[in-house]
Amino acid sequence: MPNYIKIILDGYSGYAQYLWYEITHPSWHNYFYWLIGVSLFFFFLEWIKPWRKEQPKFRKDFWLDTFYMFFNFFLFSLIIYNAASDVVVNLFNYQIDSLLGIDLKTLNPMYQWPMWSVLLIGFIVRDFVQWWTHRLLHRIEFLWRFHKVHHSVEQMGFAAHLRYHWMETIVYRTIEYLPLALLGIGLYDFFVIHIFTLAVGHYNHSNISIDSRVTGGILGVLIGLPIALGLFDIAIISVSAGIYIKIATVITCIVLGLTLLSPFMKMLFNSPEMHIWHHAFNIPEERRYGVNFGLTLAIWDYIFGTAYIPESGRDIKLGFPGVEEFPDNFKDQISIGII
């Protein structure tokens, strides 16, 4: 039987040391500064080319949402989540192993697969599970009480991405743990998946509108660079290939993204034009449980019939009936459904 007191203490001390190290040691593998960098990037885009030009630069609840970003990304784990999740994961794995004689690690079907395939499948499976979880947050009244915190945003911007009740972290991680563990992904997804979904989530909520040719080209860069640099066990070209071959590889992927992928980008990936309707105050009665549930990928909404973009949603009213009376401060919002 695992020593759960030790697990809790190790969880607190380990995460506190990790968080302090993240803050004091900037690097390319640092979540803390990636969050700051990605946020500043979209903040800059919102300032120079806003989609809703009449919206204030520092929109309503901007600073509240900024605090939520750091709370949900780091502080909640320090306060409770990391230690508690360590206990639950160890208890779950212990029960599976002792009662059923199953070691989740030995069941991993992707153990010998190249890194790029593990990342790709892990990303798709995680996004699919989160899509269904997001639907549950809208369908089940108990969960909707927590999710209303996210939907209380009345002026959309990138920081609204991480305004959500701490209970959502527990719901999402609980539901997604088993399928990801069986694939060997683990409770904490790979760094590259996390940063990619962070960037797309910021983009979906930001006050910008980008042509699909641009997003297709960006996807081309994200595909071309790992190929050219030989990252993630991608061996399409030799690691020792000359610089001109590597540059040509990236350029080729960019061109393919601009031409072949761009017509499909709005259906493959979520976007501000699509996600704004998820936050719409007024939606048809037959869609009262919500629309456009995609977090990163939009394809699930088109497959399951929940996609909804009737017109440009640039200036639509956001929120839900009663949002005007909804608590407008952090303390009262995180207490909803608990107190």
Secondary structure, DSSP 8 states (H G I E B T S, - for coil): ---HHHHHHHHHHHHHHHHHHHHHS--TT-HHHHHHHHHHHHHHHHHHS-SSTTS-SS-TTHHHHHHHHHIIIIIHIIIIIHHHHHHHHHHHHHHHHHHH---GGGG-TTTTS-HHHHHHHHHHHHHHHHHHHHHHHHHSHHHHHHHHHHHT-SS--GGGGG---HHHHHHHHHHHHHHHHHTT--SS--HHHHHHHHHHHHHHHSS----HHHHHHHHHHHHHHHHHHTGGG--SS-TT--HHHHHHHHHHHHHHIIIIIGGGHHHHB--HHHHHHHTBS---GGGTT-S---SSBSHHHHHTT-----S--TT--BS-TTGGGS--SHHHHHHTTT-
